[in-house]
Amino acid sequence: MGLNETYVLHRSIWGIHSVGGHRPAIKVPVGATITTVAGPLDGLRQINVSWEGKMIAVFKCDLQERANLIREAVVGPRKSKQGNARKVC
């Protein structure tokens, strides 16, 4: 899992949305498209995703179990063993 990856939910998930000093739990519905934005992508902690212009914290394990990856993160150019730059997607 990486940053700027886009997922579509096949099961709803709960997230926390911080707004005006409050942190209400909101349900992100089946079929929603979300994009990973920030967070520790290793381990089982919460990560930040963008959904309908809102920043929401969700558990990484929920995202892995209840969503399908539809667009992988774009990785910048890396040097190959021959020294030629190539783009890895």
C-alpha positions as CSV (number, residue, x, y, z in Angstrom):
1,M,0.0,0.0,0.0
2,G,1.3,3.4,-0.9
3,L,0.4,7.1,-1.0
4,N,-1.9,8.4,-3.7
5,E,-3.4,5.0,-4.4
6,T,-7.1,5.0,-5.3
7,Y,-9.5,2.3,-4.0
8,V,-13.2,1.6,-4.4
9,L,-15.1,0.1,-1.4
10,H,-16.9,-3.2,-1.8
11,R,-18.0,-3.0,1.9
12,S,-18.6,0.1,3.9
13,I,-16.0,1.3,6.4
14,W,-16.1,3.6,9.4
15,G,-13.8,6.6,9.6
16,I,-13.1,9.6,11.8
17,H,-13.5,13.1,10.3
18,S,-12.0,16.0,12.2
19,V,-14.1,19.1,11.7
20,G,-14.3,22.2,13.9
21,G,-12.6,20.6,16.9
22,H,-15.0,17.6,16.7
23,R,-14.2,14.1,15.5
24,P,-17.4,12.4,14.5
25,A,-17.4,8.9,13.1
26,I,-18.8,8.7,9.6
27,K,-19.7,5.7,7.5
28,V,-18.1,5.6,4.1
29,P,-20.5,3.7,1.8
30,V,-20.1,0.8,-0.6
31,G,-19.0,2.1,-4.0
32,A,-17.2,5.1,-2.6
33,T,-13.8,6.0,-4.2
34,I,-11.1,7.0,-1.7
35,T,-7.4,7.9,-2.1
36,T,-4.6,7.3,0.4
37,V,-3.1,10.7,1.5
38,A,-0.9,10.2,4.6
39,G,-0.1,8.1,7.5
40,P,2.1,5.2,8.5
41,L,1.6,2.7,5.7
42,D,3.4,0.0,7.6
43,G,1.7,-1.9,10.4
44,L,-2.0,-1.8,11.4
45,R,-2.6,1.8,12.3
46,Q,-4.9,4.4,10.9
47,I,-4.1,6.2,7.7
48,N,-5.6,9.3,6.2
49,V,-7.7,9.1,3.1
50,S,-9.5,11.6,0.9
51,W,-13.2,11.0,0.3
52,E,-15.5,13.6,-1.3
53,G,-13.1,16.4,-0.4
54,K,-12.9,15.2,3.3
55,M,-9.9,14.0,5.1
56,I,-10.8,10.8,7.0
57,A,-8.8,8.5,9.2
58,V,-9.5,4.8,8.6
59,F,-7.8,1.6,9.7
60,K,-5.4,0.3,7.2
61,C,-6.7,-3.3,7.7
62,D,-10.3,-2.2,7.0
63,L,-9.1,-0.7,3.7
64,Q,-7.2,-3.8,2.8
65,E,-10.1,-6.1,3.5
66,R,-13.0,-4.0,2.2
67,A,-11.7,-2.2,-0.8
68,N,-10.2,-3.0,-4.2
69,L,-7.2,-1.1,-5.6
70,I,-8.1,0.7,-8.8
71,R,-5.1,2.9,-9.3
72,E,-1.6,2.3,-7.9
73,A,0.7,5.1,-6.8
74,V,2.9,6.5,-9.4
75,V,6.6,6.0,-8.5
76,G,9.2,8.4,-9.8
77,P,12.1,7.4,-12.0
78,R,14.7,4.9,-10.6
79,K,18.0,3.9,-12.0
80,S,18.3,0.4,-13.3
81,K,21.4,-1.7,-12.9
82,Q,22.6,-0.4,-16.3
83,G,22.3,3.2,-15.1
84,N,19.4,4.1,-17.4
85,A,16.5,5.9,-15.8
86,R,13.2,4.2,-16.0
87,K,9.7,4.8,-14.7
88,V,8.3,2.1,-12.4
89,C,4.5,1.9,-12.1
